[in-house]
């Protein structure tokens, strides 16, 4: 059987940013690397994260009013879009919680839950 190719396209969480702002989580604890271990077959995992986007204090404030409330709508919107396009969807909030340190990033303790949840979805996908 040919190994699956998995594209992990994401943001600073996919990259492995530590919630305390100290840089990246250790290699062996980041969810894309844990996912490869859990699947127990060498899928080709391609990690793509955007480069640094330059911001100013003013630009950070733009568009964030009501962002928390708006972000709560995203899972259902993405789920509906995935169904329309006949693709798989994974709601990370069903298996992990962001760190209270910044409310955005997932700590090392959540990385395994993310990888395990994705592994369950991936193994259910027909080859």
TORNUKOL-36494 format. One record per atom (N, C-alpha, C): residue number from 1; residue in three letters; atom name; z, x, y. Coordinates in Angstrom, 3 decimals, decimal comma. Layout:
<pts>
+-----+-----+------+----------+----------+----------+
|   n | res | atom |       c3 |       c1 |       c2 |
+-----+-----+------+----------+----------+----------+
| NUM | ALA |   CA |        Z |        X |        Y |
...
+-----+-----+------+----------+----------+----------+
</pts>
This chain:
<pts>
+-----+-----+------+----------+----------+----------+
|   n | res | atom |       c3 |       c1 |       c2 |
+-----+-----+------+----------+----------+----------+
|   1 | UNK |    N |    0,000 |    0,834 |   -1,175 |
|   1 | UNK |   CA |    0,000 |    0,000 |    0,000 |
|   1 | UNK |    C |    0,000 |    0,885 |    1,247 |
|   2 | UNK |    N |   -0,856 |    0,552 |    2,169 |
|   2 | UNK |   CA |   -0,956 |    1,314 |    3,411 |
|   2 | UNK |    C |    0,240 |    0,986 |    4,308 |
|   3 | UNK |    N |    0,871 |    2,012 |    4,909 |
|   3 | UNK |   CA |    2,026 |    1,726 |    5,763 |
|   3 | UNK |    C |    1,610 |    0,925 |    6,995 |
|   4 | UNK |    N |    2,542 |    0,118 |    7,469 |
|   4 | UNK |   CA |    2,301 |   -0,665 |    8,673 |
|   4 | UNK |    C |    2,412 |    0,232 |    9,895 |
|   5 | UNK |    N |    1,657 |   -0,105 |   10,913 |
|   5 | UNK |   CA |    1,801 |    0,554 |   12,210 |
|   5 | UNK |    C |    2,589 |   -0,388 |   13,103 |
|   6 | UNK |    N |    3,582 |    0,138 |   13,767 |
|   6 | UNK |   CA |    4,448 |   -0,675 |   14,610 |
|   6 | UNK |    C |    4,424 |   -0,104 |   16,017 |
|   7 | UNK |    N |    4,009 |   -0,922 |   16,962 |
|   7 | UNK |   CA |    3,990 |   -0,523 |   18,363 |
|   7 | UNK |    C |    5,267 |   -1,030 |   19,014 |
|   8 | UNK |    N |    6,084 |   -0,118 |   19,496 |
|   8 | UNK |   CA |    7,303 |   -0,479 |   20,218 |
|   8 | UNK |    C |    7,019 |   -0,257 |   21,695 |
|   9 | UNK |    N |    6,583 |   -1,306 |   22,356 |
|   9 | UNK |   CA |    6,225 |   -1,222 |   23,770 |
|   9 | UNK |    C |    7,351 |   -1,851 |   24,561 |
|  10 | UNK |    N |    7,972 |   -1,081 |   25,386 |
|  10 | UNK |   CA |    9,125 |   -1,650 |   26,061 |
|  10 | UNK |    C |    9,517 |   -0,929 |   27,322 |
|  11 | UNK |    N |   10,784 |   -1,043 |   27,612 |
|  11 | UNK |   CA |   11,331 |   -0,527 |   28,846 |
|  11 | UNK |    C |   12,383 |    0,538 |   28,547 |
|  12 | UNK |    N |   13,346 |    0,653 |   29,423 |
|  12 | UNK |   CA |   14,380 |    1,672 |   29,240 |
|  12 | UNK |    C |   15,231 |    1,422 |   27,997 |
|  13 | UNK |    N |   15,318 |    0,176 |   27,527 |
|  13 | UNK |   CA |   16,036 |   -0,090 |   26,275 |
|  13 | UNK |    C |   15,276 |    0,464 |   25,078 |
|  14 | UNK |    N |   13,972 |    0,344 |   25,082 |
|  14 | UNK |   CA |   13,157 |    0,896 |   23,996 |
|  14 | UNK |    C |   13,233 |    2,421 |   24,017 |
|  15 | UNK |    N |   13,282 |    2,981 |   25,192 |
|  15 | UNK |   CA |   13,373 |    4,429 |   25,376 |
|  15 | UNK |    C |   14,724 |    4,961 |   24,925 |
|  16 | UNK |    N |   15,767 |    4,104 |   24,980 |
|  16 | UNK |   CA |   17,095 |    4,522 |   24,538 |
|  16 | UNK |    C |   18,047 |    4,898 |   25,656 |
|  17 | UNK |    N |   17,893 |    4,291 |   26,824 |
|  17 | UNK |   CA |   18,770 |    4,596 |   27,959 |
|  17 | UNK |    C |   20,203 |    4,177 |   27,652 |
|  18 | UNK |    N |   21,133 |    5,075 |   27,915 |
|  18 | UNK |   CA |   22,559 |    4,778 |   27,724 |
|  18 | UNK |    C |   23,048 |    3,880 |   28,859 |
|  19 | UNK |    N |   23,853 |    2,869 |   28,553 |
|  19 | UNK |   CA |   24,336 |    1,955 |   29,589 |
|  19 | UNK |    C |   25,160 |    2,620 |   30,684 |
|  20 | UNK |    N |   25,764 |    3,758 |   30,384 |
|  20 | UNK |   CA |   26,587 |    4,426 |   31,395 |
|  20 | UNK |    C |   25,771 |    5,311 |   32,330 |
|  21 | UNK |    N |   24,441 |    5,319 |   32,154 |
|  21 | UNK |   CA |   23,574 |    6,089 |   33,035 |
|  21 | UNK |    C |   23,528 |    7,573 |   32,735 |
|  22 | UNK |    N |   24,074 |    7,993 |   31,614 |
|  22 | UNK |   CA |   24,146 |    9,421 |   31,289 |
|  22 | UNK |    C |   22,862 |    9,979 |   30,682 |
|  23 | UNK |    N |   21,842 |    9,169 |   30,546 |
|  23 | UNK |   CA |   20,588 |    9,630 |   29,935 |
|  23 | UNK |    C |   20,281 |    8,822 |   28,694 |
|  24 | UNK |    N |   19,654 |    9,478 |   27,726 |
|  24 | UNK |   CA |   19,265 |    8,789 |   26,492 |
|  24 | UNK |    C |   20,378 |    8,834 |   25,455 |
|  25 | UNK |    N |   20,397 |    7,781 |   24,642 |
|  25 | UNK |   CA |   21,287 |    7,777 |   23,480 |
|  25 | UNK |    C |   20,810 |    8,847 |   22,505 |
|  26 | UNK |    N |   21,662 |    9,336 |   21,614 |
|  26 | UNK |   CA |   21,226 |   10,328 |   20,634 |
|  26 | UNK |    C |   20,057 |    9,802 |   19,794 |
|  27 | UNK |    N |   19,145 |   10,686 |   19,441 |
|  27 | UNK |   CA |   17,924 |   10,336 |   18,711 |
|  27 | UNK |    C |   18,209 |    9,464 |   17,497 |
|  28 | UNK |    N |   19,205 |    9,865 |   16,713 |
|  28 | UNK |   CA |   19,475 |    9,180 |   15,446 |
|  28 | UNK |    C |   20,114 |    7,803 |   15,633 |
|  29 | UNK |    N |   20,500 |    7,444 |   16,860 |
|  29 | UNK |   CA |   21,114 |    6,135 |   17,088 |
|  29 | UNK |    C |   20,201 |    5,156 |   17,817 |
|  30 | UNK |    N |   19,031 |    5,586 |   18,258 |
|  30 | UNK |   CA |   18,115 |    4,682 |   18,974 |
|  30 | UNK |    C |   17,441 |    3,733 |   17,992 |
|  31 | UNK |    N |   17,294 |    2,465 |   18,380 |
|  31 | UNK |   CA |   16,806 |    1,454 |   17,440 |
|  31 | UNK |    C |   15,427 |    1,745 |   16,861 |
|  32 | UNK |    N |   14,441 |    2,299 |   17,587 |
|  32 | UNK |   CA |   13,158 |    2,562 |   16,916 |
|  32 | UNK |    C |   13,300 |    3,549 |   15,752 |
|  33 | UNK |    N |   14,168 |    4,550 |   15,911 |
|  33 | UNK |   CA |   14,376 |    5,530 |   14,845 |
|  33 | UNK |    C |   15,168 |    4,917 |   13,690 |
|  34 | UNK |    N |   16,146 |    4,077 |   14,000 |
|  34 | UNK |   CA |   16,897 |    3,378 |   12,956 |
|  34 | UNK |    C |   15,997 |    2,410 |   12,196 |
|  35 | UNK |    N |   15,086 |    1,763 |   12,906 |
|  35 | UNK |   CA |   14,148 |    0,840 |   12,265 |
|  35 | UNK |    C |   13,331 |    1,564 |   11,205 |
|  36 | UNK |    N |   12,853 |    2,742 |   11,540 |
|  36 | UNK |   CA |   12,070 |    3,517 |   10,579 |
|  36 | UNK |    C |   12,903 |    3,842 |    9,338 |
|  37 | UNK |    N |   14,169 |    4,174 |    9,523 |
|  37 | UNK |   CA |   15,048 |    4,469 |    8,385 |
|  37 | UNK |    C |   15,310 |    3,226 |    7,537 |
|  38 | UNK |    N |   15,587 |    2,101 |    8,189 |
|  38 | UNK |   CA |   15,910 |    0,868 |    7,466 |
|  38 | UNK |    C |   14,733 |    0,389 |    6,635 |
|  39 | UNK |    N |   13,526 |    0,501 |    7,168 |
|  39 | UNK |   CA |   12,348 |    0,021 |    6,443 |
|  39 | UNK |    C |   12,099 |    0,824 |    5,172 |
|  40 | UNK |    N |   12,655 |    2,024 |    5,111 |
|  40 | UNK |   CA |   12,584 |    2,857 |    3,912 |
|  40 | UNK |    C |   11,161 |    3,110 |    3,432 |
|  41 | UNK |    N |   10,247 |    3,029 |    4,323 |
|  41 | UNK |   CA |    8,870 |    3,442 |    4,070 |
|  41 | UNK |    C |    8,400 |    4,000 |    5,397 |
|  42 | UNK |    N |    7,595 |    4,981 |    5,374 |
|  42 | UNK |   CA |    7,251 |    5,609 |    6,647 |
|  42 | UNK |    C |    6,184 |    4,842 |    7,434 |
|  43 | UNK |    N |    6,601 |    3,773 |    8,151 |
|  43 | UNK |   CA |    5,597 |    3,150 |    8,999 |
|  43 | UNK |    C |    5,289 |    4,084 |   10,161 |
|  44 | UNK |    N |    4,131 |    3,934 |   10,719 |
|  44 | UNK |   CA |    3,797 |    4,706 |   11,904 |
|  44 | UNK |    C |    4,385 |    3,943 |   13,080 |
|  45 | UNK |    N |    5,432 |    4,491 |   13,674 |
|  45 | UNK |   CA |    6,046 |    3,846 |   14,829 |
|  45 | UNK |    C |    5,570 |    4,577 |   16,070 |
|  46 | UNK |    N |    4,928 |    3,824 |   16,950 |
|  46 | UNK |   CA |    4,432 |    4,367 |   18,204 |
|  46 | UNK |    C |    5,312 |    3,802 |   19,308 |
|  47 | UNK |    N |    5,993 |    4,672 |   20,021 |
|  47 | UNK |   CA |    6,899 |    4,261 |   21,082 |
|  47 | UNK |    C |    6,204 |    4,456 |   22,418 |
|  48 | UNK |    N |    6,082 |    3,381 |   23,181 |
|  48 | UNK |   CA |    5,437 |    3,440 |   24,487 |
|  48 | UNK |    C |    6,397 |    2,860 |   25,510 |
|  49 | UNK |    N |    6,773 |    3,664 |   26,488 |
|  49 | UNK |   CA |    7,585 |    3,162 |   27,588 |
|  49 | UNK |    C |    6,924 |    3,608 |   28,882 |
|  50 | UNK |    N |    6,923 |    2,739 |   29,886 |
|  50 | UNK |   CA |    6,287 |    3,100 |   31,151 |
|  50 | UNK |    C |    6,995 |    4,273 |   31,803 |
|  51 | UNK |    N |    6,266 |    4,969 |   32,634 |
|  51 | UNK |   CA |    6,846 |    6,074 |   33,392 |
|  51 | UNK |    C |    7,795 |    5,547 |   34,454 |
|  52 | UNK |    N |    8,412 |    6,458 |   35,163 |
|  52 | UNK |   CA |    9,350 |    6,087 |   36,215 |
|  52 | UNK |    C |    8,597 |    5,375 |   37,333 |
|  53 | UNK |    N |    9,141 |    4,266 |   37,752 |
|  53 | UNK |   CA |    8,572 |    3,521 |   38,868 |
|  53 | UNK |    C |    9,409 |    3,842 |   40,094 |
|  54 | UNK |    N |    8,751 |    4,274 |   41,146 |
|  54 | UNK |   CA |    9,470 |    4,617 |   42,369 |
|  54 | UNK |    C |    9,953 |    3,349 |   43,057 |
|  55 | UNK |    N |   11,203 |    3,345 |   43,451 |
|  55 | UNK |   CA |   11,773 |    2,196 |   44,147 |
|  55 | UNK |    C |   12,537 |    2,668 |   45,369 |
|  56 | UNK |    N |   12,768 |    1,762 |   46,245 |
|  56 | UNK |   CA |   13,612 |    2,016 |   47,407 |
|  56 | UNK |    C |   14,745 |    0,998 |   47,351 |
|  57 | UNK |    N |   15,835 |    1,235 |   48,078 |
|  57 | UNK |   CA |   16,914 |    0,240 |   48,065 |
|  57 | UNK |    C |   16,416 |   -1,156 |   48,450 |
|  58 | UNK |    N |   15,485 |   -1,203 |   49,389 |
|  58 | UNK |   CA |   14,964 |   -2,501 |   49,813 |
|  58 | UNK |    C |   14,147 |   -3,151 |   48,700 |
|  59 | UNK |    N |   13,304 |   -2,365 |   48,009 |
|  59 | UNK |   CA |   12,461 |   -2,954 |   46,968 |
|  59 | UNK |    C |   13,288 |   -3,430 |   45,780 |
|  60 | UNK |    N |   14,439 |   -2,806 |   45,537 |
|  60 | UNK |   CA |   15,300 |   -3,257 |   44,445 |
|  60 | UNK |    C |   15,854 |   -4,651 |   44,712 |
|  61 | UNK |    N |   16,095 |   -4,966 |   45,964 |
|  61 | UNK |   CA |   16,651 |   -6,275 |   46,308 |
|  61 | UNK |    C |   15,598 |   -7,378 |   46,251 |
|  62 | UNK |    N |   14,343 |   -7,041 |   46,455 |
|  62 | UNK |   CA |   13,293 |   -8,058 |   46,458 |
|  62 | UNK |    C |   13,160 |   -8,671 |   45,073 |
|  63 | UNK |    N |   13,102 |   -9,951 |   45,020 |
|  63 | UNK |   CA |   12,820 |  -10,626 |   43,759 |
|  63 | UNK |    C |   13,989 |  -10,784 |   42,813 |
|  64 | UNK |    N |   15,165 |  -10,284 |   43,162 |
|  64 | UNK |   CA |   16,296 |  -10,378 |   42,241 |
|  64 | UNK |    C |   17,169 |  -11,601 |   42,483 |
|  65 | UNK |    N |   16,919 |  -12,328 |   43,559 |
|  65 | UNK |   CA |   17,708 |  -13,537 |   43,801 |
|  65 | UNK |    C |   17,400 |  -14,545 |   42,695 |
|  66 | UNK |    N |   18,433 |  -14,960 |   41,980 |
|  66 | UNK |   CA |   18,252 |  -15,913 |   40,889 |
|  66 | UNK |    C |   17,687 |  -15,297 |   39,622 |
|  67 | UNK |    N |   17,638 |  -13,958 |   39,555 |
|  67 | UNK |   CA |   17,023 |  -13,288 |   38,399 |
|  67 | UNK |    C |   17,763 |  -13,588 |   37,101 |
|  68 | UNK |    N |   19,078 |  -13,664 |   37,152 |
|  68 | UNK |   CA |   19,838 |  -13,935 |   35,927 |
|  68 | UNK |    C |   19,450 |  -15,287 |   35,348 |
|  69 | UNK |    N |   19,426 |  -16,296 |   36,194 |
|  69 | UNK |   CA |   19,069 |  -17,639 |   35,734 |
|  69 | UNK |    C |   17,635 |  -17,671 |   35,199 |
|  70 | UNK |    N |   16,735 |  -17,014 |   35,915 |
|  70 | UNK |   CA |   15,333 |  -16,985 |   35,481 |
|  70 | UNK |    C |   15,185 |  -16,254 |   34,150 |
|  71 | UNK |    N |   15,942 |  -15,175 |   33,975 |
|  71 | UNK |   CA |   15,813 |  -14,388 |   32,747 |
|  71 | UNK |    C |   16,246 |  -15,179 |   31,515 |
|  72 | UNK |    N |   17,133 |  -16,141 |   31,694 |
|  72 | UNK |   CA |   17,579 |  -16,958 |   30,565 |
|  72 | UNK |    C |   16,461 |  -17,843 |   30,020 |
|  73 | UNK |    N |   15,431 |  -18,069 |   30,821 |
|  73 | UNK |   CA |   14,285 |  -18,877 |   30,389 |
|  73 | UNK |    C |   13,286 |  -18,070 |   29,557 |
|  74 | UNK |    N |   13,335 |  -16,757 |   29,659 |
|  74 | UNK |   CA |   12,316 |  -15,916 |   29,022 |
|  74 | UNK |    C |   12,191 |  -16,085 |   27,514 |
|  75 | UNK |    N |   13,284 |  -16,110 |   26,746 |
|  75 | UNK |   CA |   13,101 |  -16,237 |   25,292 |
|  75 | UNK |    C |   12,284 |  -17,464 |   24,886 |
|  76 | UNK |    N |   12,574 |  -18,608 |   25,472 |
|  76 | UNK |   CA |   11,812 |  -19,801 |   25,074 |
|  76 | UNK |    C |   10,366 |  -19,720 |   25,548 |
|  77 | UNK |    N |   10,135 |  -19,134 |   26,715 |
|  77 | UNK |   CA |    8,757 |  -18,984 |   27,200 |
|  77 | UNK |    C |    7,964 |  -18,040 |   26,295 |
|  78 | UNK |    N |    8,565 |  -16,905 |   25,941 |
|  78 | UNK |   CA |    7,883 |  -15,958 |   25,050 |
|  78 | UNK |    C |    7,697 |  -16,536 |   23,650 |
|  79 | UNK |    N |    8,695 |  -17,282 |   23,160 |
|  79 | UNK |   CA |    8,576 |  -17,907 |   21,837 |
|  79 | UNK |    C |    7,392 |  -18,882 |   21,826 |
|  80 | UNK |    N |    7,281 |  -19,702 |   22,860 |
|  80 | UNK |   CA |    6,167 |  -20,648 |   22,954 |
|  80 | UNK |    C |    4,828 |  -19,928 |   23,030 |
|  81 | UNK |    N |    4,762 |  -18,872 |   23,821 |
|  81 | UNK |   CA |    3,521 |  -18,105 |   23,935 |
|  81 | UNK |    C |    3,151 |  -17,472 |   22,600 |
|  82 | UNK |    N |    4,138 |  -16,931 |   21,905 |
|  82 | UNK |   CA |    3,884 |  -16,318 |   20,595 |
|  82 | UNK |    C |    3,338 |  -17,349 |   19,615 |
|  83 | UNK |    N |    3,910 |  -18,537 |   19,631 |
|  83 | UNK |   CA |    3,414 |  -19,600 |   18,745 |
|  83 | UNK |    C |    1,976 |  -19,971 |   19,091 |
|  84 | UNK |    N |    1,677 |  -20,074 |   20,381 |
|  84 | UNK |   CA |    0,313 |  -20,402 |   20,809 |
|  84 | UNK |    C |   -0,687 |  -19,346 |   20,357 |
|  85 | UNK |    N |   -0,266 |  -18,092 |   20,371 |
|  85 | UNK |   CA |   -1,155 |  -16,977 |   20,030 |
|  85 | UNK |    C |   -1,065 |  -16,583 |   18,561 |
|  86 | UNK |    N |   -0,245 |  -17,279 |   17,798 |
|  86 | UNK |   CA |   -0,049 |  -17,002 |   16,367 |
|  86 | UNK |    C |    0,389 |  -15,561 |   16,114 |
|  87 | UNK |    N |    1,366 |  -15,122 |   16,912 |
|  87 | UNK |   CA |    1,947 |  -13,796 |   16,723 |
|  87 | UNK |    C |    3,452 |  -13,953 |   16,515 |
|  88 | UNK |    N |    4,083 |  -12,906 |   16,023 |
|  88 | UNK |   CA |    5,509 |  -12,936 |   15,752 |
|  88 | UNK |    C |    6,297 |  -12,655 |   17,025 |
|  89 | UNK |    N |    7,470 |  -13,244 |   17,099 |
|  89 | UNK |   CA |    8,343 |  -13,084 |   18,258 |
|  89 | UNK |    C |    9,747 |  -12,756 |   17,769 |
|  90 | UNK |    N |   10,399 |  -11,834 |   18,449 |
|  90 | UNK |   CA |   11,768 |  -11,457 |   18,111 |
|  90 | UNK |    C |   12,625 |  -11,579 |   19,360 |
|  91 | UNK |    N |   13,635 |  -12,415 |   19,314 |
|  91 | UNK |   CA |   14,565 |  -12,591 |   20,428 |
|  91 | UNK |    C |   15,754 |  -11,668 |   20,197 |
|  92 | UNK |    N |   15,774 |  -10,573 |   20,902 |
|  92 | UNK |   CA |   16,803 |   -9,553 |   20,715 |
|  92 | UNK |    C |   18,207 |  -10,107 |   20,974 |
|  93 | UNK |    N |   18,287 |  -11,143 |   21,810 |
|  93 | UNK |   CA |   19,591 |  -11,719 |   22,135 |
|  93 | UNK |    C |   20,251 |  -12,411 |   20,946 |
|  94 | UNK |    N |   19,490 |  -12,643 |   19,883 |
|  94 | UNK |   CA |   20,078 |  -13,260 |   18,690 |
|  94 | UNK |    C |   20,854 |  -12,254 |   17,847 |
|  95 | UNK |    N |   20,673 |  -10,967 |   18,112 |
|  95 | UNK |   CA |   21,339 |   -9,949 |   17,293 |
|  95 | UNK |    C |   22,156 |   -8,940 |   18,097 |
|  96 | UNK |    N |   21,982 |   -8,898 |   19,413 |
|  96 | UNK |   CA |   22,656 |   -7,864 |   20,198 |
|  96 | UNK |    C |   23,028 |   -8,390 |   21,584 |
|  97 | UNK |    N |   24,014 |   -7,747 |   22,175 |
|  97 | UNK |   CA |   24,443 |   -8,069 |   23,533 |
|  97 | UNK |    C |   24,352 |   -6,815 |   24,388 |
|  98 | UNK |    N |   23,974 |   -7,010 |   25,640 |
|  98 | UNK |   CA |   23,917 |   -5,870 |   26,547 |
|  98 | UNK |    C |   25,330 |   -5,373 |   26,835 |
|  99 | UNK |    N |   25,403 |   -4,126 |   27,231 |
|  99 | UNK |   CA |   26,689 |   -3,506 |   27,522 |
|  99 | UNK |    C |   27,290 |   -4,094 |   28,798 |
| 100 | UNK |    N |   28,604 |   -4,287 |   28,817 |
| 100 | UNK |   CA |   29,244 |   -4,741 |   30,056 |
| 100 | UNK |    C |   29,210 |   -3,669 |   31,151 |
| 101 | UNK |    N |   28,873 |   -2,426 |   30,783 |
| 101 | UNK |   CA |   28,825 |   -1,360 |   31,782 |
| 101 | UNK |    C |   27,755 |   -1,612 |   32,831 |
| 102 | UNK |    N |   26,574 |   -2,080 |   32,393 |
| 102 | UNK |   CA |   25,513 |   -2,347 |   33,367 |
| 102 | UNK |    C |   24,852 |   -3,709 |   33,183 |
| 103 | UNK |    N |   25,145 |   -4,387 |   32,083 |
| 103 | UNK |   CA |   24,594 |   -5,711 |   31,854 |
| 103 | UNK |    C |   23,115 |   -5,734 |   31,538 |
| 104 | UNK |    N |   22,519 |   -4,564 |   31,342 |
| 104 | UNK |   CA |   21,074 |   -4,458 |   31,117 |
| 104 | UNK |    C |   20,756 |   -3,736 |   29,815 |
| 105 | UNK |    N |   21,448 |   -2,636 |   29,568 |
| 105 | UNK |   CA |   21,119 |   -1,783 |   28,423 |
| 105 | UNK |    C |   22,017 |   -2,067 |   27,221 |
| 106 | UNK |    N |   21,493 |   -1,762 |   26,053 |
| 106 | UNK |   CA |   22,227 |   -1,938 |   24,804 |
| 106 | UNK |    C |   22,874 |   -0,616 |   24,428 |
| 107 | UNK |    N |   24,166 |   -0,653 |   24,150 |
| 107 | UNK |   CA |   24,888 |    0,552 |   23,777 |
| 107 | UNK |    C |   24,564 |    0,992 |   22,363 |
| 108 | UNK |    N |   25,062 |    2,160 |   22,012 |
| 108 | UNK |   CA |   24,831 |    2,702 |   20,680 |
| 108 | UNK |    C |   25,313 |    1,782 |   19,582 |
| 109 | UNK |    N |   26,362 |    1,006 |   19,860 |
| 109 | UNK |   CA |   26,904 |    0,097 |   18,851 |
| 109 | UNK |    C |   25,974 |   -1,082 |   18,569 |
| 110 | UNK |    N |   25,021 |   -1,353 |   19,441 |
| 110 | UNK |   CA |   24,098 |   -2,477 |   19,265 |
| 110 | UNK |    C |   22,756 |   -2,052 |   18,663 |
| 111 | UNK |    N |   22,481 |   -0,771 |   18,647 |
| 111 | UNK |   CA |   21,176 |   -0,270 |   18,206 |
| 111 | UNK |    C |   20,871 |   -0,626 |   16,749 |
| 112 | UNK |    N |   21,859 |   -0,520 |   15,870 |
| 112 | UNK |   CA |   21,631 |   -0,826 |   14,454 |
| 112 | UNK |    C |   21,344 |   -2,310 |   14,262 |
| 113 | UNK |    N |   22,028 |   -3,172 |   15,002 |
| 113 | UNK |   CA |   21,777 |   -4,617 |   14,905 |
| 113 | UNK |    C |   20,349 |   -4,954 |   15,316 |
| 114 | UNK |    N |   19,873 |   -4,295 |   16,353 |
| 114 | UNK |   CA |   18,495 |   -4,514 |   16,809 |
| 114 | UNK |    C |   17,517 |   -4,075 |   15,725 |
| 115 | UNK |    N |   17,721 |   -2,868 |   15,206 |
| 115 | UNK |   CA |   16,820 |   -2,340 |   14,170 |
| 115 | UNK |    C |   16,839 |   -3,217 |   12,922 |
| 116 | UNK |    N |   18,019 |   -3,656 |   12,505 |
| 116 | UNK |   CA |   18,122 |   -4,487 |   11,298 |
| 116 | UNK |    C |   17,444 |   -5,841 |   11,502 |
| 117 | UNK |    N |   17,620 |   -6,436 |   12,671 |
| 117 | UNK |   CA |   16,969 |   -7,709 |   12,960 |
| 117 | UNK |    C |   15,458 |   -7,593 |   12,954 |
| 118 | UNK |    N |   14,951 |   -6,530 |   13,551 |
| 118 | UNK |   CA |   13,504 |   -6,295 |   13,541 |
| 118 | UNK |    C |   12,998 |   -6,007 |   12,135 |
| 119 | UNK |    N |   13,771 |   -5,261 |   11,362 |
| 119 | UNK |   CA |   13,359 |   -4,949 |    9,986 |
| 119 | UNK |    C |   13,224 |   -6,226 |    9,168 |
| 120 | UNK |    N |   14,148 |   -7,167 |    9,358 |
| 120 | UNK |   CA |   14,051 |   -8,451 |    8,650 |
| 120 | UNK |    C |   12,751 |   -9,168 |    9,002 |
| 121 | UNK |    N |   12,416 |   -9,176 |   10,279 |
| 121 | UNK |   CA |   11,174 |   -9,828 |   10,717 |
| 121 | UNK |    C |    9,952 |   -9,104 |   10,154 |
| 122 | UNK |    N |    9,948 |   -7,790 |   10,249 |
| 122 | UNK |   CA |    8,793 |   -6,997 |    9,813 |
| 122 | UNK |    C |    8,552 |   -7,135 |    8,315 |
| 123 | UNK |    N |    9,617 |   -7,122 |    7,526 |
| 123 | UNK |   CA |    9,429 |   -7,225 |    6,074 |
| 123 | UNK |    C |    8,937 |   -8,610 |    5,663 |
| 124 | UNK |    N |    9,127 |   -9,604 |    6,528 |
| 124 | UNK |   CA |    8,637 |  -10,955 |    6,229 |
| 124 | UNK |    C |    7,157 |  -11,133 |    6,575 |
| 125 | UNK |    N |    6,586 |  -10,171 |    7,291 |
| 125 | UNK |   CA |    5,178 |  -10,256 |    7,684 |
| 125 | UNK |    C |    4,312 |   -9,861 |    6,493 |
| 126 | UNK |    N |    3,385 |  -10,715 |    6,096 |
| 126 | UNK |   CA |    2,502 |  -10,354 |    4,978 |
| 126 | UNK |    C |    1,665 |   -9,120 |    5,321 |
| 127 | UNK |    N |    1,405 |   -8,313 |    4,315 |
| 127 | UNK |   CA |    0,597 |   -7,096 |    4,531 |
| 127 | UNK |    C |   -0,857 |   -7,436 |    4,720 |
+-----+-----+------+----------+----------+----------+
</pts>
